[in-house]
Amino acid sequence: MTNVPVAFKGYKRGGNSTLARLCLGFGNLLAATPGFPAPQAVTVHPSRTRRGRFGRIAGRAALLSLTLTVLSLVHIDPVGATTLERRVVTSNDDAEESATGKVSRTSSDLELVNDGTDQTVGMRWAALTIPAGVTITAAYIQFSAKESQSVATSLVLRGQAADNPLNFGSANGGISTRPRTTAATNWAPVAWTAGQVGANQRTPDLSAVIQEIVSRPGWASGNALVMIVNGTGHRTAWAWDGSVAGAPLLHVEYDPPDFPPVASLTVSQLFTPALTLRADASGSTDTDATPIASYQFDFGDGSPVVTTTAPTASAQHTYAAAGPYTVTLTVTDTGSNPSTPASTTTTVQPDFPPAASLAVTQLATPMLTMRADASGSTDADLTPIASYQFDFGDGSPVVTTTAPTATAQHTYAAPGPYTVTLTVTDTGSNPSTPASATISIQPDFPPAASLAVTQLATPVLTVSASGSASTDTDLTPIASYHFNFGDGTPVVNTTAPTSTAQHTYAAAGPYTVTLTVTDTGNNTSTPASFPVTVNPPPDSPPVASLAVTQLATPALTVSASGSGSTDTDFTPIASYHFNFGDGSPVVNTTAPTATAQHTYAAAGPYTVTLTVTDTGNNTSTPASATITVNPSATPIIVERRVATSADDAEESSGAVVYLTSSDLELVYDGNNQTVGMRWTGLGINPGATITSAYIQFSAKESQSEVTNLVFRAQAADNPATFGTANGDVSTRPRTTAATNWAPVAWTLGEVGANQRTPDLSAAIQEIVNRPGWAYGNALVMIVNGTGHRTAWAYNGSTTAAPLLHVEFVGGTPPDLPPNAALNVTQLTTPPLTVRADASGSTDTDATPIASYQFNFGDGTPVVTTTAPTAIAQHTYAAASFYTVTVTATDTANKTSTPASTTLAVTQDGGPLVAVYVGYMDSHHPVNPQPKPNPWRGSPNVVFVGTPDGLAGDPPTGGWDTSTIRVDNLTSGTLSGVVVTCDIGTHHYALWGTNTIPAGNRLILVQTGFENFDGSDSSPGLPGCYGCDPTTCTTLRSSIVPVVHVSIGGNTLHYYDPAQMLNTQGADAAGCPYVGGPLPQTRYDESEDWTPINTTPPPLAARFGPEGEASPGSDAPRALWLAPPAPNPSRGQFAVRFATPQQGHVRVVLYDLTGRVVHRFVDGELYAGGYNFKVDLHDIASGIYFISLETPEATEHKKLVLMR
């Protein structure tokens, strides 16, 4: 079937026969065209117009659709007619209710109406945009046949009598109980064929039913409408659940209502003619098909109504007298519908004369001239001021100006008093009452000049001349000042209010400066003179200023600049002299060259000094700057982790800040958030060059979605930690420099190159370049973007929190306090005398150590020595333990962290006490071992402790205890002896304060049931009770017990490297296995007395078999890691490091991908310095990093392995 749209223009009125003839004629025409068969039938269905006639389309185009092979609808849309179609659009908008009242809403079809019984069918169409008040011209429901049926069927269709009915629910009777319209339509459908969607499936006209609903007072455009079907017989149509496209379609055609117009009226009084009003109805509207035809104006004074024909919408009227009037407008449309009248009341004003106002002033120039101003005159009615007439009172002609010009000038022949008179006339020719003002015209006198001259300190030979005291009291004020400086140079002229001038003479000597002053009337004053003697300046030496930076290349090269040096007198800078502080010759440059370069032989700290000499041979005070020259291939590496909960934060898109999350969502977490991270105590030198920087994250989750992140630093010198205030992350100012990162996929647990940002050096360089950056400041990075990667936050893992890695060279190192080191030894003579040596103390910056302060711990005054003397002696009054403390102070008055050491001072220089450790086991007879001897009951023994007291023990009780022995080696009694012990995380402080007589031994054991059993001090020790005893050859605890002996409040630490107190790191009751049934058999764990001393054990003894280790000084002030030596290395090298406090320490080797290649140390360390040698012959050549890691900070050093 082919549909051809055809437009007919100029079609006049006619009936169906006329339209049919047109269509058939056109069809026959098409039939003659190749490919178009002749039509079988044509039917015309024009829509009705609002007035019920067909074809009301005169002067308009009508569109007809013609079917050439099968009958089709020819539809004519008349002017103003609107067609609306809606389908059922949800499952709950068509429903069937059985005879029992049960409602079904999910059937694929609608049975009209018999489905075993005659049921009730409901259909609902939502959002019908039919305005209230329309006329429904046609309406029907179009069904789609689901089945072929021909049984006799009789249906009744009514609408639900409701303004905006709800959709169908499942409650019984939910359709049949709904109220219905009085209007109804009966339908006896012809037979249906499955698949048909045409006239046979279309209801008769439903316009009466629809009209009853849209005529309800509560109907509004957008409401819903329900149709309810009853009857007998059977036709099956598609429901929404069976076919969305075949669901029932409601078709409605309607004409809009013809509303009366809306009148709108404005009135205004005209300036002329007098008492005339203009009424304007152009704001009136009529939006329907019957536009405004005429306007009727009633002016409210009894005169006839004035009618105008559209489009003329205004009228004028002149009243007989002034006063209030009410004007009324009525508007009528072409349908003869009149509007509601619109009225407005206005007061018609009379015409009053203007009121004159006059102000007069004398002008400074021309002389004897005044200005008359009438701009304050008024006329408040509709006839404004037209002209101004000025009479200047000296017999001269009256001056007239035309509005808006309201001023006039006049020059008098002589000074004196004058009366000026003003008259004002309006456009109605009404003159004002005259207004007068009297003025006294003053003569013009010349100004009076006054001069003061002073010599300035700088520039040299320069004077300042001031005429500010000059005066002119008449109407022509001072206009200009003219300074003659008396040395033949041109006169200097200034324009008021500038009344001063400077002048620099060529030579010192006496000069006379002269000033004349001219006013705005061009009157010149009598000259005023001032003698001045110009003195030559003193020749001061220049002021040296020095800046030193390390160059990237050549290696070990610095650039020193004196360009900031100054000399403001007559003898400018002539030369610069640079001393680079390494013993090399001074480098001299001649001005204007103010810079010099120098290459050092080795890296290290140097002090560069500059002196500057001027042309008068005056030399400046030296200026110095200290710089640490770094090897160009080995930048300084600084690493810091986020170290507090408030130093990593997430801010949602709603600006809420979260500080306690276990992870950092980069950046999507329900919304794209802003993430902030802060690192404190960054040891980056001001002026440093950042060579590399990145953040190392630790993956908390596996993620692969596309992610794009932008990193910027907070533009601040030392930013504060994050707070909970809204927007605290996103509102922080940021750097211009930024780094973009599109991270690859992350795998849970990864901490490597995939979790490492691209280079951030540009943003960090921008921060370090800030004038306020200082060594040790904090730095914040802020992250925005899209996508998702989840990293550990500080609250989730302190060791996996974001790590900032920065590498830099150059810059100005900070002036740090010295690092104190102390070694104390007892001398053989005099008795009780010690020597304290602080010569190992260091201060590598520009302010060296100036003095040392020794406190010998016995209450005597502190001993102070001046550098380079770093040694002091002291004689004690009695033998005892003493703690000696030294602090070092540098030339900047910065004091070191104290360094202390405790020693036993004896009469003969020998030890004060001897300390032994062992283990006593009296429970287990298998595999007997030597017992500690002496023991309880031995002569000269002070014994502290109790036996087990277990059943079956000897009468005195049994023992299963670690044991400590302290021997008094002096000739006197030792009082106030306190002994404690640490075995890993176990701290034993069981024995209080004791006294050891001369020649006696103090033995300390368990004080309760096995409460000092070092054999069981570490969980998971190999040995008895079901454990494999053979594992004690490979799985042993390497924890070294430490015994602390305090006498008189001073403490010495004694180390048990053989691990007597914890039976060699295994449960010796079952290890090593020597036979017997397990786990019943238990071995004797006894260990005989073994002496221990205060020398810390080698690193290998504490942390495994790796290398040979030795300790350094106690309690260093900072964590540090020395470069490995030699470097590059063929596999063997030394590692040196120090940790300032006891805690967990890791020393590991990373490759360039971040993979751990080798672990040197991974465990608890006491505060101190360490060094050891290693052999990595089995590791491939390449570039590696040695990392010293503690919970507080991390240090790195690069290592090159070569084969």
PyMOL commands that set and color helices and strands:
alter all, ss='L'
color gray80, all
select helices_A, chain A and resi 16-31+91-93+199-201+207-214+645-647+753-755+761-768+1014-1016+1029-1033+1063-1065+1099-1103
alter helices_A, ss='H'
color red, helices_A
select strands_A, chain A and resi 3-8+43-46+62-67+73-76+82-87+94-97+103-104+109-113+120-128+135-142+154-159+185-187+223-232+234-238+249-255+266-269+276-280+292-298+306-309+314-318+323-333+342-348+359-362+369-373+385-391+399-402+407-411+416-426+435-441+452-455+462-466+478-484+492-495+500-504+509-519+528-534+547-550+557-561+573-579+587-590+595-599+604-614+623-629+636-641+648-651+657-658+663-667+674-679+689-696+708-713+739-741+779-786+788-792+803-809+823-826+833-837+849-855+863-866+871-875+880-890+899-905+913-921+941-944+960-968+974-983+986-988+993-996+1001-1004+1042-1047+1050-1055+1087-1092+1108-1111+1120-1121+1132-1139+1143-1150+1156-1165+1168-1175+1182-1189+1194-1201
alter strands_A, ss='S'
color yellow, strands_A
deselect
rebuild
show_as cartoon
